[in-house]
Amino acid sequence: MIRKIVVALLTAIIFCLGLAWLNYTPLDEQQANTYSWSFASLVMVYLIYAAPVYVLGGVPLALLIEYITEKIGWVNPVVNYVFRLIAYGLAGLVVMMLFGLIMSGGKSIQSTLLSDGWIRLGVVASLLYLHVWLLSFVIVKPKRGDWSHGQYLRNL
């Protein structure tokens, strides 16, 4: 559980750095007498929204997905990986739809989410989480007696 929260926070930072990089206007391209966000400000603003979404929305769904994956118990790692890709992609879709519903105050979210590509951001964010989570097992191996992560390594 702690690993999932740490990975969620790390992934939120990586995701926000990427978004800020995409939306930052370099100094030489900024227009005179207009305000432009600094790179650090963009990262901080994105983190205000992304970190709670990752922790409050993503971690519980990740726990559910890993529980289902463990119960199914596929032996083939490719099938296991493809299942996780699909499941995490759908989880990102669900979390972004809930986020849009909350941010719009319960009004129709179809026009804002679908037209601006917010749904795709949710799917990309959830797949980024999946890959950072899988990479965390390569970087920090679980202890030998840790029963909660042994199954994950066998199915990677």
C-alpha positions in Angstrom: 0.0 0.0 0.0 2.8 2.4 0.9 4.5 1.5 -2.4 1.4 2.4 -4.3 1.1 5.8 -2.6 4.8 6.6 -3.1 4.5 5.5 -6.8 1.3 7.6 -7.2 3.1 10.7 -5.9 6.2 10.1 -8.0 4.0 9.5 -11.0 2.0 12.7 -10.4 5.3 14.6 -10.4 6.5 13.0 -13.6 3.1 13.6 -15.2 3.0 17.2 -14.2 6.5 17.8 -15.4 5.5 16.5 -18.8 2.3 18.6 -18.9 4.2 21.7 -17.9 6.9 21.0 -20.5 4.1 20.7 -23.2 2.3 23.9 -22.1 5.3 26.2 -21.2 6.0 29.1 -23.4 9.7 29.9 -23.6 10.9 33.3 -22.7 11.9 34.3 -26.2 8.4 33.4 -27.5 6.4 35.2 -24.7 4.5 38.3 -25.7 5.3 41.6 -24.2 2.9 43.0 -21.6 1.2 39.6 -21.1 1.5 37.3 -18.2 3.0 33.9 -18.9 3.3 31.1 -16.4 6.8 30.0 -15.3 7.6 26.4 -15.7 7.7 25.8 -11.9 4.3 27.5 -11.5 2.8 25.3 -14.1 4.1 22.2 -12.4 2.8 23.3 -9.0 -0.7 24.2 -10.4 -0.9 20.8 -12.1 0.3 19.0 -9.0 -2.6 20.6 -7.0 -5.0 18.8 -9.2 -3.1 15.7 -10.2 -1.8 14.5 -6.8 -5.2 14.1 -5.2 -6.6 12.4 -8.3 -3.7 9.9 -8.3 -3.9 9.2 -4.6 -7.6 9.3 -4.0 -8.8 7.9 -7.3 -5.9 6.0 -8.7 -4.6 4.1 -5.7 -7.9 2.4 -4.8 -8.5 1.4 -8.4 -5.0 0.1 -8.6 -5.5 -2.0 -5.5 -8.7 -3.4 -7.1 -7.0 -4.2 -10.4 -4.1 -5.9 -8.6 -6.6 -7.9 -6.5 -8.5 -9.0 -9.6 -5.2 -9.9 -11.4 -4.0 -11.9 -8.4 -7.4 -13.8 -8.2 -7.4 -14.6 -11.9 -3.8 -15.8 -11.6 -2.7 -15.9 -15.3 0.6 -17.6 -15.7 1.5 -16.0 -19.0 3.2 -12.7 -18.3 2.2 -11.2 -21.7 -1.5 -11.9 -21.0 -1.1 -10.5 -17.5 0.6 -7.3 -18.8 -2.1 -6.8 -21.5 -4.8 -7.3 -19.0 -3.2 -4.7 -16.7 -2.8 -2.3 -19.7 -6.5 -2.5 -20.5 -7.6 -2.4 -16.8 -5.4 0.6 -16.0 -6.5 2.4 -19.2 -10.2 1.9 -18.2 -9.4 3.0 -14.6 -7.9 6.2 -16.0 -11.0 6.8 -18.1 -13.3 6.3 -15.0 -11.2 8.5 -12.8 -11.1 11.3 -15.3 -14.9 11.1 -15.8 -15.4 11.3 -12.1 -12.9 14.2 -11.8 -14.7 16.0 -14.6 -18.1 15.4 -12.9 -16.8 16.8 -9.6 -15.1 19.8 -11.2 -18.2 20.7 -13.2 -20.4 20.5 -10.1 -22.5 17.6 -11.5 -23.4 19.3 -14.8 -22.9 17.8 -18.2 -19.2 17.0 -18.7 -19.5 15.7 -22.3 -18.5 18.9 -24.0 -15.4 19.7 -21.9 -14.0 16.3 -21.4 -14.4 14.9 -24.9 -13.6 18.0 -26.8 -10.4 18.9 -24.9 -9.0 15.5 -24.8 -9.1 15.2 -21.0 -10.1 11.5 -21.3 -6.9 10.8 -23.1 -4.9 12.5 -20.4 -6.5 10.2 -17.8 -5.6 7.1 -19.8 -2.1 8.3 -20.3 -1.8 9.2 -16.6 -3.0 5.8 -15.5 -0.7 3.9 -18.0 2.2 6.0 -16.7 1.3 5.0 -13.2 1.3 1.3 -14.2 4.7 1.5 -15.8 6.3 3.4 -12.9 4.8 0.9 -10.5 6.2 -2.0 -12.5 9.6 -0.2 -12.6 9.5 0.2 -8.9 9.9 -3.6 -8.5 13.0 -3.5 -10.6 14.5 -0.6 -8.6 13.4 -1.7 -5.1 13.0 -5.4 -4.8 10.5 -6.6 -2.1 11.8 -8.5 0.9 12.0 -12.2 0.7 9.3 -12.8 3.2 6.9 -10.1 2.0 3.9 -12.1 0.9 2.0 -9.2 -0.5 4.4 -8.6 -3.4 5.7 -12.0 -4.2 2.8 -12.8 -6.6 3.3 -9.6 -8.5 6.9 -10.4 -9.3 6.1 -13.9 -10.6 3.4 -12.4 -12.9 5.5 -9.5 -14.4 
